[in-house]
Amino acid sequence: MKPQTDRQVRVNELMKAEIATALTRNDSGNQIVTKAMVSVTGIDVAPNLRNATVYVSTLNSSVDHADVIKALNSDAYLYQKALGRLRIKYIPKLKFVFDESYITAQSANERIRNLSGLDKEETSEVS
């Protein structure tokens, strides 16, 4: 994968801020999105700036991630409309994807805690 150009990085940051603002304002009015408390974790825009993948996570774990992604993708045009404020030649077509890095990091941290708990038990037995 090629590294992103400076322009892509700038557009990513501008889009991330604008989409996060639209989510905060609840532009879609979708109750699933509101209840899930969606956070934009990153954006990956294509080199031609025509398509962008928006990575999101939810703060409310009781809401199904698949439902949230389905709702966001069905209302993608509203978020694309919000991007109209940006001064860019093309407004990218948005595709929302659930960012699983937080869940992966949590499980890795839990495994590390479990291992360090085992180490503490072993050292207390030796003493």
N, C-alpha and C positions, 0 to 999 in steps of 0.2 A: 504494500500500500504506500502510495506516494505521500510525502509530508504535505500538510496543508500550506497554501500560500498565505501571505500576510492578509490579503483581501478576504480569503475564506475565514480566517481567524476573526477578523473585525466583524464580518457579517454574522458569524456564529454568535458572537457576544451581543451584538445589537438585537438579533432575533431572539436570543434567550431572554433578554430583559423585556422585550416587547410582549412575548408570549406569556412570560410570568406575570406581567401586569394585566394582560387580558384574562388570565386564569384567576387572578385576585379580584378583578372586577366582575368575574363570572359572566363574561360576554355571552356564553352559550346558554346560560340559564338552566343547564342540565343538573338535576339534583344528584345524580351519581357522582359527577365530577366535584360538586360542592361538598358532598359528604366525605369523599375520599381525601380531600385536602391534598391536591396534586401539586407536586414540586417539579420544576424543570431542572434536570441534573446535567443535561448537555445537549448540544446540537451538532450534527455532522452534515454540513452542506456540501453538495456535489461541486466539483471544480467549475462546472458551467453555471452554477448558481440556479439551476432549474428545479432541483429536488433537494429536500432536506429531511433528515431523520431526527425527530425530537425524542430524546430520552427522558422519561418521566418516572417518578416514584411517588408512592402515596404514603401519607403519614398515618392514615387510618387503616390498620391492618384488617379490620372486619369487612371491608369492601373488597369484592373479587376484582383482581387486577385485570382479568380479561374483559369484564364489563366496563371498566374505566377506559381501557384502550379502545374498545369498540365505540364508546360514547365520544371520546376525543377524536377518533378518526372520522366519525360521522359528522362532527361539527368542525372539521379541519378548515373548511372554507371560511368560517367566522374568524379563526385565528390568522388565516392568510389575509383576510380583509384588514385585521389589526396591523399587519405588517406593512400595509399601504403607507403608513406614516414614515417609514424608512425611505431614505433617498437611494434606492437601488433600482437598477434597470429592470430586473425581473423579480417578481415575487415567487419564491420557490413553492412547489407543491409539497405540502407537509405530510409526513407519515409519522404517527406516534407509536413508540415502542416502549415497553416496560423495561426499566433499567434494573437488572438483577444484581448489580455490583454490591449494593447495600446488603442484600440478603446473603450473598456469598461472603462478604466481609464479616457479617455477624456470625455465620456458622464457623468461619475460620477462627474468630476470636473465642468462640465458645469451646472449640477444640483445644485451643492454646490454654484456656483457663482450666479445662479438664486435665490436661497434661501437667500443668503447674500444680494442680491440686494433688495429683499422684506423686509428684516430686516431693511435696511437703510431707505427705504421709510416709514416704520412704525414708526421708531424713529424720522424722520424729521416731521411727522405729529403730533406727541405727543408734540414736542418742541414748 
